[in-house]
Amino acid sequence: MNIIVSGLRIMLFIAVLLTLPAKGRASWDCLKNIHEEAISTAIQLSPADLKSTLDPHKGAMLNEVSIIHREFQSANRKSYKAYYEEIVETAKKTKSEWLAKKMTDISMYIFSKYCPINLHDYCDEYAVIYKGAVLYDGYDTLPNYSNLELNFSEKVIYKNGPATQKLLQFYNILVNEILDLWVTIWKDAGRDISDLPKKYTLVGGKDFNSFRTFLTTDEIKKVGFNLLADNRPQDAIIAFKDLVNYGKADEEVVYGLALAQFMLKDYQYSLENFRKVKTYKDSFYYISLITERLGNTSKSDEDKVNYLYESIESLDIYSKSQKQFSSETGVKAKTIGLQFLKLSEKQLREYLNQSKQYLLSKNYPSVKTTLNKAEILEKKYAYVSTFLTGKYGMSYNSIDFLSEINAIKPKYENALAKQKKEEEEAIAKQKEEEKRKLQEAKAKEFTAKAQIEWLLFESKTKKQEAIQHNEKEDNKTAKTKLESQKDFKKESDLPAVIAAAKPAVVTIISGRSQGSGFFISADGLILTNAHVIDDSNIMIKVIDGSTAKAVLIKLDATNDIALLRAKGKEGFPYLRLGNSDNCSEGETVIAIGTPTGLESTSTKGIISSIRKKSNLTYIQTDAAINAGNSGGPLLNIQGEVIGINTSKMVKTGIEGLGFALSINDVKQIINFY
């Protein structure tokens, strides 16, 4: 191996996490420690004769590193040629401590040439000593370290990268070059240099796990198989997995990974990988070994049978590929085959019994699954039986399980067909029942609609009858009628009209609002303004001071109309609704209500005008209407309601402008009469 410009033939593997704790220091102490580690590793890799000389003096050699790091820069140091010739001559005669120290001294020339950093650079010895690894590239071509033209002052230039990465490369080169220098000295001294480490020997490092960094795929393969040869399967797995993880794995790599896992007794993963490369080399042989072992250790009879079958099948294929069948392999095949046949018979019998039980319990999916398993195992059973009798002439009374399977299958198929028919009939019946229920639901819906339409028609008819009845009642006198229903026509009748109407006018209290209203039916219906209603809690107060609760039936905020119903008793006095279309200007009218809390207040006026606004008719009157009159009745001289007192124009200098919504509009809005 040559260290001059013609090039180095050293391959480097470094597996290290480049971001490490800040334990480095830019000093010769750090570099000295790396040099010491390189000396230790080179001793470890040395051929046996050289190692036996250096290893006893390892402590002295490491101490010597400290000395030469202090003295190497001295102008009085010996030349490389002098060092080399002196050490060779000494090595011919002795294996002393002095020789070991001189071996250390001359390594300083290697150190100086390849050191990548200066005194002030960052030096992380932790990364190198505890993380770095060395790949020895062999001693194929002997380097001439005695050449006088060696230029140790010419520094090696490393690729750009972190200082730690350069140190790792330096450490790897340092170990290789020191070892090759020592071996050359030992050779020139006539000593034994046999038992050198093999090419691609991997040493050092406690966390090496990335072979890709500096090695080619072929080189990583060689590392892996070399590690297997050195009985280091755990490290070999790292190499092979690196290629697998980065898509560089071929059959040889997968085979190597499976072999390493086999050596570590990681049988499941090993089997998985051998199966991927069945036809490569002796993969079938290892598959047979592993499946036999797994078959004998499995707790499940089903798993045992499957593993043993794969074992005998793989052994048969392997023997055919080798075009020979050794006696040892034959004995193994017989042993595994007989074991498989016995277990298969037990498993097949269990499958058949299970199938019959499932058939009786009508568990047809389980029948199908179990019969499928039985058919597959029966084929394996027949194959192994034929294999043993045909290849070895063994006499074995195999059981005709196929006939038993075929006897169960028609029963299963008939039962399955019957079940299918029953399910189809059940589905058809269910659909028919759903159709019938849907028709019943539609009929009920139609009936309900018809009933609703009839009720609406009946209600409308009753309303019309009530209107006609009220009109007839105008001309009748009854005890249940109020005096307000007398046929008043003259202004002199006003006291009687007011006296008859007041019992039907109520004060309404709702939340913070108070206003007026009036009964329009004996069962407690009350008309008022929507703006009088401020809360769902509504109370009414009648002329005798008694109170009752009321509920809201309908509210039209847009047109300011509300319909209530008094709760409790019935037989309330009520007012007759007139026809506001018959009103005329100048006609006498009466407003009754609770202005400013003054209950049962009556005011008289005339119809000043009849006005239209937003398709509604308002009766303008000069009868006094104040806050609290809202919702009260506006009566004509006959005591009929012709409007609901709704609003008053309030403005300085303006009096006598009150407005009532016409009762005919109210009827349309409430849609009650």
VENGI-V795999 format. One record per run of one state. SS is the DSSP state (~ for helix, > for strand, _ for the rest). FROM is the first residue (numbers start at 0). LEN is the number of residues. If there is no record, write none. Layout:
ss & from & len
SS & FROM & LEN
SS & FROM & LEN
This chain:
ss & from & len
_ & 0 & 27
~ & 27 & 18
_ & 45 & 2
~ & 47 & 24
_ & 71 & 8
~ & 79 & 14
_ & 93 & 3
~ & 96 & 18
_ & 114 & 10
~ & 124 & 7
_ & 131 & 2
> & 133 & 3
_ & 136 & 26
~ & 162 & 26
_ & 188 & 12
> & 200 & 3
_ & 203 & 7
~ & 210 & 3
_ & 213 & 3
~ & 216 & 13
_ & 229 & 3
~ & 232 & 13
_ & 245 & 5
~ & 250 & 13
_ & 263 & 3
~ & 266 & 10
_ & 276 & 6
~ & 282 & 15
_ & 297 & 3
~ & 300 & 21
_ & 321 & 5
~ & 326 & 34
_ & 360 & 3
~ & 363 & 29
_ & 392 & 8
~ & 400 & 73
_ & 473 & 9
~ & 482 & 3
_ & 485 & 5
~ & 490 & 12
_ & 502 & 2
> & 504 & 6
_ & 510 & 2
> & 512 & 7
_ & 519 & 5
> & 524 & 4
_ & 528 & 1
~ & 529 & 3
_ & 532 & 5
> & 537 & 4
_ & 541 & 5
> & 546 & 10
_ & 556 & 4
> & 560 & 6
_ & 566 & 10
> & 576 & 1
_ & 577 & 2
~ & 579 & 3
_ & 582 & 5
> & 587 & 8
_ & 595 & 2
> & 597 & 16
_ & 613 & 2
> & 615 & 6
_ & 621 & 11
> & 632 & 4
_ & 636 & 4
> & 640 & 8
_ & 648 & 2
> & 650 & 1
_ & 651 & 2
> & 653 & 1
_ & 654 & 3
> & 657 & 5
~ & 662 & 8
_ & 670 & 3
